[in-house]
Amino acid sequence: MYGGKPSGGEQHLIAGKKWADSGARRRIGPRLAGLIVVTHAVLFSWNSPITLFSSSIKYSARRVACEVFASEAQGRWDDTVSKARGEGKVVILGPATAGIRPSLIDAFQKQFPGISLEYQTGDLASLSPRLRAEIAAEKTSIDVTFSGAFALLQNRDLLEALPGRIIWPEVAEQNRWRFSKGTGFKWLDREKRYAVQTSEWIFGYILLNRSLVGPNAVRSWKDLLRPEWKGKIASHDPRGAGAGQAVANYLLVTFGERFIIDLFKGQDVVLTRSYSQVADWLAQGKYAIGIAQVQDRIESLRKEGIALTADGLADAQGYLTGGFSVIALPKRAPHPNAATVFLNWFLTRPGQEAFHRPHLYPSLRTDVPRDYVPEYILPKPQLEYVDGYGEDMIAIQHKLGEQVRELLGR
């Protein structure tokens, strides 16, 4: 555009936009109308070839197309929210992390007061037979699930595809998300359809009660095999799916079978299926060293003044994991529109903060602060870590888990 007068191409672009804003747009749909706007500008502006390819025309065309698609997304979103309010609620299955239920309910209902949120605690790995039966009977009881990677990938036939349910353009922008291998969503499945991981952090650190363990007494995993630590170590149970098994798998690959036997059996390691019990035992002074304790309970006890420290050991610094940050939608959900609303909201900054702060997970969304995340779970820039999540690892992890169970007994 020069001297304030639209060029030939811009005049046709404006004319096309006016036509698209008329009743014709309602008859043929906004997406097709948007394409016709741009086509109109191109086909009827050959009398001004210089301006046709000018940056101003390209910018105007892109701007109109973006406006059209944004308008379409807004319309679909408004319709989905309206239907979700009619459904009345969304049912979430997730971990029993302290504070997660009120955090999600308060933040979600602040934005969507007409949709209640029901949070059920549970483990998809153990509940998948029930969910499978519910889906077959068309009586699914949950709308959204948070889980570890392997339970979801092993049961992907129970899941809805996510791309068609992600409506709000902002949450899917490539530069909004960053993980260890690139930008955009971190999809767990190769098809990039069923499960999105929203956090990535280091697991495989050791937990110590500093009242019982001196500053240099444990510097490597092999130090745990010393006689003085026999009967003084507790761990999340590695014989079943979960944090304990994931750490044992990592140690198996790093040090071999003999180390697993010498550590867990030879040192009389006490096992629990609770995700908080290891830290509680150390805080009570019953044990000196903890394995596979998730960070939220550690930090809660440290706030009470308990002398607990956690860090990677020199001979095996840990691996990348995603915890319970993976979101998926089961098939035949009872409240499908409310599930879609929750999914899109969860991928916004407020949704990420509401979920990740109670877990002390760092969000992969780039605009979510990390001031609440413990230093010992953040990847160190100078180190390279194995990514323990994702479809490429599931077969390996399954075999390793079976091997650990055979070594330790079922």
Secondary structure, DSSP 8 states (H G I E B T S, - for coil): -BTTB--HHHHHHHHHHHHHTSHHHHHH-HHHHHHHHHHHHHHT-TT-HHHHTSHHHHHHHHHHHHHHHHHHHHHHHHHHHHHHHHH-EEEEEE---TTHHHHHHHHHHHH-TTSEEEEEE--HHHHHHHHHHHHHTT----SEEEE-HHHHHHTGGGB--SGGG---GGGG-GGGBEETTEES-EESSTTSSS-EE-B-EEE--EEEETTTS-TTS--SGGGGGSGGGTT-EEEE-TTSTTHHHHHHHHHHHHH-HHHHIIIIITTT-EEES-SSHHHHHHHTTS-SEEES--HHHHHHHHHTT--EEEE-BTTB--EEE-TT-EEE-BTT-SSHHHHHHHHHHHTSHHHHHHHHHHHT--BSBTTS--TTS-GGGS--TT----B--SHHHHHHHHHHHHHHHHHH--
